[in-house]
Amino acid sequence: MKILIFSTLSGLSTVIGGLLAICFKSKQSKNYIALMLGLASGVMASVVLLDLLPEAIAYTNTIGVIAGFAIGILIMVTLEYLVPHLHKSPKVCDSNEYLKMGLFVALGIALHNLPEGLAIGAGYQAAPELGAVIALAIALHNIPEGLGLSVPLCVGGMKPLKVLFICLLAGIFTPIGTIIGMLLFTISESFIGISLATAAGAMTYIVVDELIPQAWQQTKLYTALGLVIGILVAYLAH
């Protein structure tokens, strides 16, 4: 029961990131939008490079990582086809487009949280202290992830309570994964590794296809500044 509480708190730390995005929300100038989208890009790119891919490699082989990464990209390409861009001009991004972008980010983080929850559950079954340590580490880097998913939602004009609710939904996948990991202790490490690689592929697609292009169309300088800040935030939380 204790590890499930730790896992739940770990997942819900995304809400803290959402609160930060809401608190720092200001006049939505081009500079602000570029800065915040750049920040979200930096956070997510760092999570992929510093967290997801190294963990995936630790759990499975190279083929599994490549396959999982490709599956993640394929999932997002399929969703992109089913939910096409709503704006007609590539230089115009209305509130609906930002909202779609934010929901895509939330999906990527949810895909990320599920296998990490599995890791918490499996770690706890191996040694309770190990599960607790994994949960704490995940809680720390879930905060900048919550910030990253909340930024486009805030820019899109979503009400604060709805933003926090989306953060809650994304975070709840961590304890769900923990429950699965505890019930299925025999779950293969390769499956966890492939799942982490899938999340990495999905998040990479979101950064490259959604966040950076839209930020770059606003102002290049503030996009670059946001990227640097996002990378530093994620690195310090790692």
C-alpha positions as CSV (number, residue, x, y, z in Angstrom):
1,M,0.0,0.0,0.0
2,K,2.8,2.4,0.8
3,I,4.4,2.1,-2.6
4,L,1.1,2.7,-4.2
5,I,0.8,6.0,-2.3
6,F,4.3,6.9,-3.3
7,S,3.6,6.1,-6.9
8,T,0.4,8.1,-6.8
9,L,2.2,11.2,-5.3
10,S,4.9,10.7,-7.9
11,G,2.5,10.8,-10.8
12,L,0.5,13.7,-9.4
13,S,3.7,15.8,-9.2
14,T,2.8,16.7,-12.8
15,V,0.1,18.9,-11.3
16,I,2.8,21.0,-9.6
17,G,4.3,21.7,-13.0
18,G,0.8,22.7,-14.2
19,L,0.5,25.1,-11.3
20,L,3.8,26.7,-12.2
21,A,2.7,27.2,-15.8
22,I,-0.5,28.8,-14.6
23,C,1.3,31.0,-12.1
24,F,3.8,32.3,-14.8
25,K,1.1,32.8,-17.4
26,S,1.3,36.4,-18.6
27,K,0.4,38.4,-21.6
28,Q,0.5,36.1,-24.6
29,S,2.9,38.0,-26.8
30,K,4.9,36.3,-29.5
31,N,8.0,36.4,-27.3
32,Y,6.1,34.7,-24.4
33,I,4.7,32.0,-26.6
34,A,8.0,31.3,-28.2
35,L,9.8,31.2,-24.8
36,M,7.3,28.9,-23.2
37,L,7.0,26.5,-26.1
38,G,10.8,26.5,-26.4
39,L,10.9,25.7,-22.7
40,A,8.5,22.8,-23.1
41,S,10.6,21.5,-26.0
42,G,13.8,21.6,-24.0
43,V,12.1,19.8,-21.1
44,M,10.7,17.0,-23.2
45,A,13.9,16.6,-25.3
46,S,15.9,16.3,-22.1
47,V,13.5,13.7,-20.7
48,V,14.0,11.7,-23.9
49,L,17.8,11.9,-23.9
50,L,18.5,11.8,-20.2
51,D,15.8,9.5,-19.0
52,L,13.7,7.5,-21.4
53,L,16.3,6.3,-23.9
54,P,18.9,5.4,-21.2
55,E,16.3,3.5,-19.2
56,A,15.0,1.7,-22.3
57,I,18.5,0.6,-23.2
58,A,19.0,-0.7,-19.7
59,Y,15.8,-2.8,-19.9
60,T,16.0,-4.2,-23.5
61,N,18.3,-4.6,-26.5
62,T,19.0,-2.2,-29.3
63,I,16.5,-3.8,-31.6
64,G,13.8,-3.4,-28.9
65,V,14.7,0.3,-28.4
66,I,14.6,1.0,-32.1
67,A,11.3,-0.9,-32.6
68,G,9.7,0.9,-29.6
69,F,10.9,4.3,-30.8
70,A,9.4,3.6,-34.2
71,I,6.1,2.5,-32.7
72,G,5.9,5.8,-30.7
73,I,6.4,7.8,-33.9
74,L,3.9,5.7,-35.8
75,I,1.3,6.3,-33.0
76,M,1.7,10.1,-33.2
77,V,1.7,10.1,-37.1
78,T,-1.5,8.1,-37.0
79,L,-3.0,10.6,-34.5
80,E,-1.8,13.5,-36.6
81,Y,-3.7,12.0,-39.6
82,L,-6.8,11.4,-37.5
83,V,-6.7,14.9,-35.9
84,P,-5.3,17.1,-38.7
85,H,-3.9,20.6,-38.2
86,L,-6.8,23.0,-37.7
87,H,-5.0,26.1,-39.0
88,K,-4.8,26.8,-42.7
89,S,-1.7,28.8,-42.8
90,P,1.6,27.4,-41.4
91,K,2.3,30.8,-39.9
92,V,-1.0,31.0,-38.1
93,C,-1.6,29.0,-34.9
94,D,-4.9,29.6,-33.3
95,S,-6.0,28.5,-29.8
96,N,-7.4,25.2,-31.1
97,E,-4.0,24.2,-32.5
98,Y,-2.3,25.0,-29.2
99,L,-4.9,22.9,-27.4
100,K,-4.4,20.0,-29.7
101,M,-0.6,20.4,-29.2
102,G,-1.1,20.3,-25.5
103,L,-3.2,17.2,-25.6
104,F,-0.6,15.5,-27.8
105,V,2.0,16.4,-25.1
106,A,-0.2,15.0,-22.4
107,L,-0.6,11.7,-24.4
108,G,3.2,11.5,-24.7
109,I,3.7,12.0,-21.0
110,A,1.0,9.4,-20.2
111,L,2.7,6.9,-22.4
112,H,5.9,7.7,-20.5
113,N,4.3,7.4,-17.1
114,L,2.8,4.0,-17.6
115,P,6.1,2.1,-18.1
116,E,7.7,4.1,-15.3
117,G,4.9,3.0,-13.0
118,L,5.7,-0.6,-14.1
119,A,9.3,0.0,-13.1
120,I,8.2,1.2,-9.6
121,G,6.0,-1.8,-9.1
122,A,8.6,-4.3,-10.3
123,G,11.3,-2.5,-8.2
124,Y,9.1,-2.7,-5.1
125,Q,8.5,-6.4,-5.6
126,A,12.3,-6.9,-5.9
127,A,13.0,-4.7,-2.9
128,P,10.6,-2.2,-1.2
129,E,13.4,0.4,-0.8
130,L,14.2,0.2,-4.5
131,G,10.6,1.0,-5.4
132,A,10.5,4.0,-3.1
133,V,13.8,5.4,-4.6
134,I,12.4,5.0,-8.2
135,A,9.2,6.7,-7.2
136,L,11.1,9.7,-5.7
137,A,13.2,10.1,-8.8
138,I,10.2,10.0,-11.1
139,A,8.4,12.6,-8.9
140,L,11.2,15.1,-9.3
141,H,11.3,14.9,-13.1
142,N,7.5,14.8,-13.4
143,I,7.4,18.4,-12.3
144,P,9.0,19.9,-15.4
145,E,7.0,17.5,-17.5
146,G,3.8,18.9,-16.0
147,L,5.1,22.3,-16.9
148,G,5.8,21.2,-20.4
149,L,2.4,19.8,-21.1
150,S,0.6,22.8,-19.4
151,V,2.3,25.5,-21.4
152,P,0.5,24.9,-24.8
153,L,-2.8,24.4,-22.9
154,C,-2.4,27.7,-21.1
155,V,-1.4,29.5,-24.4
156,G,-4.5,27.9,-26.0
157,G,-6.7,29.6,-23.4
158,M,-7.7,26.5,-21.5
159,K,-9.1,27.3,-18.0
160,P,-6.7,26.6,-15.1
161,L,-8.8,23.9,-13.5
162,K,-9.0,22.1,-16.8
163,V,-5.3,22.3,-17.3
164,L,-4.7,20.8,-13.8
165,F,-7.2,18.1,-14.7
166,I,-5.3,17.1,-17.8
167,C,-2.1,17.0,-15.7
168,L,-3.9,14.8,-13.2
169,L,-5.0,12.4,-16.0
170,A,-1.5,12.2,-17.4
171,G,0.0,11.6,-13.9
172,I,-2.5,8.9,-12.9
173,F,-0.9,6.5,-15.4
174,T,2.0,6.2,-13.0
175,P,0.1,4.4,-10.2
176,I,-1.8,2.4,-12.8
177,G,1.5,1.2,-14.1
178,T,2.6,0.4,-10.6
179,I,-0.5,-1.7,-9.9
180,I,0.1,-3.6,-13.1
181,G,3.8,-4.1,-12.2
182,M,2.9,-5.4,-8.8
183,L,0.3,-7.8,-10.1
184,L,2.5,-9.0,-13.0
185,F,5.8,-9.2,-11.3
186,T,6.9,-11.7,-14.0
187,I,6.4,-9.0,-16.7
188,S,9.5,-9.0,-18.9
189,E,12.1,-6.2,-18.7
190,S,12.1,-6.1,-22.4
191,F,8.4,-5.1,-22.4
192,I,9.2,-2.2,-20.0
193,G,12.2,-1.2,-22.2
194,I,10.1,-1.2,-25.4
195,S,7.4,0.8,-23.6
196,L,9.9,3.4,-22.5
197,A,11.3,3.6,-26.1
198,T,7.7,4.0,-27.4
199,A,7.2,7.0,-25.1
200,A,10.6,8.4,-26.3
201,G,9.5,8.1,-29.9
202,A,6.1,9.8,-29.3
203,M,7.7,12.7,-27.3
204,T,10.4,13.2,-29.9
205,Y,7.8,13.5,-32.6
206,I,5.8,16.0,-30.5
207,V,8.9,18.2,-30.0
208,V,10.1,18.0,-33.6
209,D,6.7,18.3,-35.4
210,E,4.6,20.4,-33.0
211,L,6.4,22.4,-30.4
212,I,9.6,23.7,-32.0
213,P,8.1,24.6,-35.4
214,Q,5.3,26.6,-33.7
215,A,7.7,28.3,-31.4
216,W,10.2,29.1,-34.2
217,Q,7.4,30.8,-36.1
218,Q,7.0,33.3,-33.3
219,T,10.5,34.5,-32.5
220,K,13.7,32.5,-33.0
221,L,15.7,34.2,-30.2
222,Y,13.1,33.4,-27.5
223,T,12.6,29.9,-28.8
224,A,16.4,29.3,-28.4
225,L,16.3,30.9,-24.9
226,G,13.4,28.7,-23.9
227,L,15.1,25.6,-25.2
228,V,18.2,26.4,-23.0
229,I,16.1,27.1,-19.9
230,G,14.0,23.9,-20.5
231,I,17.1,21.8,-20.8
232,L,18.6,23.2,-17.7
233,V,15.4,22.8,-15.7
234,A,15.1,19.1,-16.8
235,Y,18.8,18.5,-16.1
236,L,18.6,19.9,-12.6
237,A,15.5,17.9,-11.9
238,H,17.1,14.7,-13.2
